[in-house]
């Protein structure tokens, strides 16, 4: 593999392992600049000093392990700062201390990204696979394109990790750009970028720059809005930006991992604004949709994979679209670069490696704390004998998750949660299991909590 092919394979793996906002913020603009086969050193380029230190501190071990998986000669990584032409650049001490803020937003090394809108042209509504799990969200997206700013404003789309929310949001942006050309000014960004811009502007006393940048547009598309919860300055700035845009019939499109009512620490005034528009969920894809997604992706990439292989993947990989793509990337890698035939046994190993979770590292306290944080209750409330109505559902979900994720016995769960009788635990687990099948809201809560538990260990 050449540098670009190897790095795209590594990034495909990292995108599965870390959250979407973190991937977009820290790794999307990275590149593998060089490989010194004699010294065994890979040179990874990043756009600024802040990104260099963050990636080196947080993701070095994961990146090195992935590089060595695909190139055993690599023994270490050097992280350097590069410009858009992948040339090393010097950074003054002042620049090294200062993270990129609003001025650096469009300094993207991935030249496919539109530097004005931040939209990736690969994400289109045409390439978005529609099924029962997302057809309402897709229909709302099409309606927004036809009546920008007047219909479904704001459009709030929520769902679990890897279900295509980012594709849909960027697809709307690209379609609006295609239909209206330069008559409509569009900005797409992950919420983490908005947070970083607010922090940068406050630090440098340039809040007016933030106001001008985000209030002087026609369409604001912001991904993973849940991350602004609990950040007062960011929430306040977004609240005022939201109001000004909305009052002037400017379109606002938002995504989250959960509906507005269940975003912890989010200010009530923002929550009510979000709920004032169209709120639609994107749920987990069924078998037919998963198979359609796989066929769409291999067609786009111009590769051939046997139907029985695609069928097996669609049957086994059920959690999210990102994992489907992760398995597909590995199969293509083995076929094209290692010339290996993929049989079912080999495929089972690839799926297991890609979709493995970290339940072996999860503790009882991880589950309890995550549930408490999600419902904004105290850990003491969950584990004590109190019977307040607002604690019943969180406690029952805790019992269900301890049983489902950690395979704890009913007596052990009862002992941990207020020394309750095991029959109480059995009733709680059975009730939540039934609710998951019948009640979409409960199902979404449980899925979101599970994802948060897994992310604790990432």
Protein Blocks (a to p, Z undefined) as FASTA:
>chain_A
ZZklmmmmmmmmmmmmpcfklmmmmmmmgccfbdcfknopacdddfbfklmmmmmmmmmm
mmmmmmmmmomkbmbdcdddddfkopacdddfklmmpccdfklmmmcfblmbcfklopaf
klcfklpccdfklmmmmmmmmmmmmmghjaopacdddddehilmmmmmmmmmmmmmmmnm
mmbccddddfklmmmmmmmmmmnopmkmmmmmmmmcfbdcdehkllmgoplklmmmmmmm
mmmmmmnopacddddfbdfklmghiafklmmmmmmmccdddddddfklmmmmmmmmmmmn
opacdfklmmmmmmmmmmbmmlmmmmmmmmmmmmmmnopacdfklmmmmmmmmmpccklm
pcfklmmmmmmmmnopafklmmmmbfcfklmmmmmmmmmmmmmmnopafklmmmmnopaa
fklmmmmmmmmmmmmmmmmklmmmmmmmmmmmmmmmZZ
